[in-house]
Amino acid sequence: MNKNVIFVLVFIGFTVTLTVGRPGDCKGGKSQHCVCPANIDPVCGSNLQTYSNECQLKCEQNCNRNLKYSYKGTCHGRNTPFRGLFKKYWKESLIDYYLGVSMVCPILQSIRQRQDSVSTASVTSVVLKKELEAKQRKLNNAEMRHNENLELYKKWRAELQSDEDRIKQRKAEIDEGTEKLKEQILSGRSRIKQLELEKADLAAEVAEKAKEQDAVELEFVKKKTLVQTVFKDLGAVAAEMQELCLGISSEIMDTEEAEDESIAEVKS
């Protein structure tokens, strides 16, 4: 229930009445006790405190003469109950809807101090008590609606907190996945460097093998050339041997013919 909504009590031995001091905004006077509307139109005081409306600030000025009006709106840099969801549901549930409060500052005065006033002298404590009971019922209804709105606000806050928890959990999962991905990327880079080193070693080995193969091929060509030369030489030798053999065969045949002729001459 709004802290600035007060209850008028009838004390034993001292009769009081509720009269209207004047219409309009509450101004000055420590003896004044204000009942302000619950509409949310925040203003900022010189003490950097946010008040729900200008009437609330002016009521506070009754006890704090140094308090001044700074500007309309919530005080910058302060957490106030007039932001976000709280502001939303407060706008939906104005206590003055039940109370019918206007920008009027009621004043509590003793009948004994106003016996010259016919309008106040005719008000008795019984009438005032009935009025207070009616106001009390309205205030109870307002408090009930206010409590309902508080429960609704708690529900909204719980849902909002649940959403924030889910967002935090999802963010944690994303961060964890990002860390794992970074680790995989670093591992992949290390593997790539390792493969590049292995590739360089393999290329050097291939180059060395190529050099060895070139040397083998050169040696093979040399040996092939030598073999071809040897074969040519062997061919020439074979030709010479064939000619020699033909010459020997011709000589043998000539010798045999000569012997045959000699034998024939001897026989004759």
C-alpha positions, 0 to 999 in steps of 0.5 A: 500500500502506498506509504503516503496514504495515511489513516486518520485515527480518532484518539480518545479525549481528542476529537479531530476532523478532516477538512480540505485546506485548499484545492490544488497542489500541496504546499508548505506547512509542517502541520499538513498531512497529504494524501496524494494520487497514485498516478505515476508521473515521476519527478526528481528531487534535489536529493536525487530521489525519484518521487511517483508524482509532484504531490509526493515530492511536495508532501516530503517538503513538509518535513524537509524544507531544503528539498527542491524540485529538480526536473520531471522524470526519474533521477538519472543513475538511480534504480527506481520502482518506476522503470520496466515492468514495475512501471507498466503494472503500476500504470494499470493499477492506480490506487486513486481509481479506487479512492477518487483522490485528486490533487487536494491536500487535506488538513487534520485540525482539532475542532477545539481550534476551529470552534468559530467555524460552523462547518467544522464544528458540526462534524462529529467523531462518529461521522468522521469514523464512518467516513474513515471506515468507508475510506478504509474499505476502499483502501483495502480494495486498493491494497488487494488489487495492489497485492494482486499486481505484486504477485503478477509482478513477481510472476513476470520477474520470475519469467524474466529471470527464467528467460535470463537464466536460459539466455545465460545457459545458452550463452555458456553453451555457446562460449563452451562450443566456441572454446572447443572450436578454437581448440579444434582450430588450433589443433588443426593448425598444428596438424597442418604445420606438422604435415607441411614439415612432413611434406618438406621432408618428403620433397627433400627425400624425393629430390634425393631419390631423383638425384640417385635415379639420375646418377643410376640412369647416367651410369646405365647409359655409360654401361650401355654405351660401353656394351655397344662398343664392346659388341661392335668390337666383338663384331669386328673380331668375329668378322676378322675371325670369319675371314681368317677361318675362310682363309684357313679353310681355303688353304686346307682345301688347296693343301688337300688338292695338292696332296691328292695331285701328289698321290695321283702322280705317285700312283701313276 
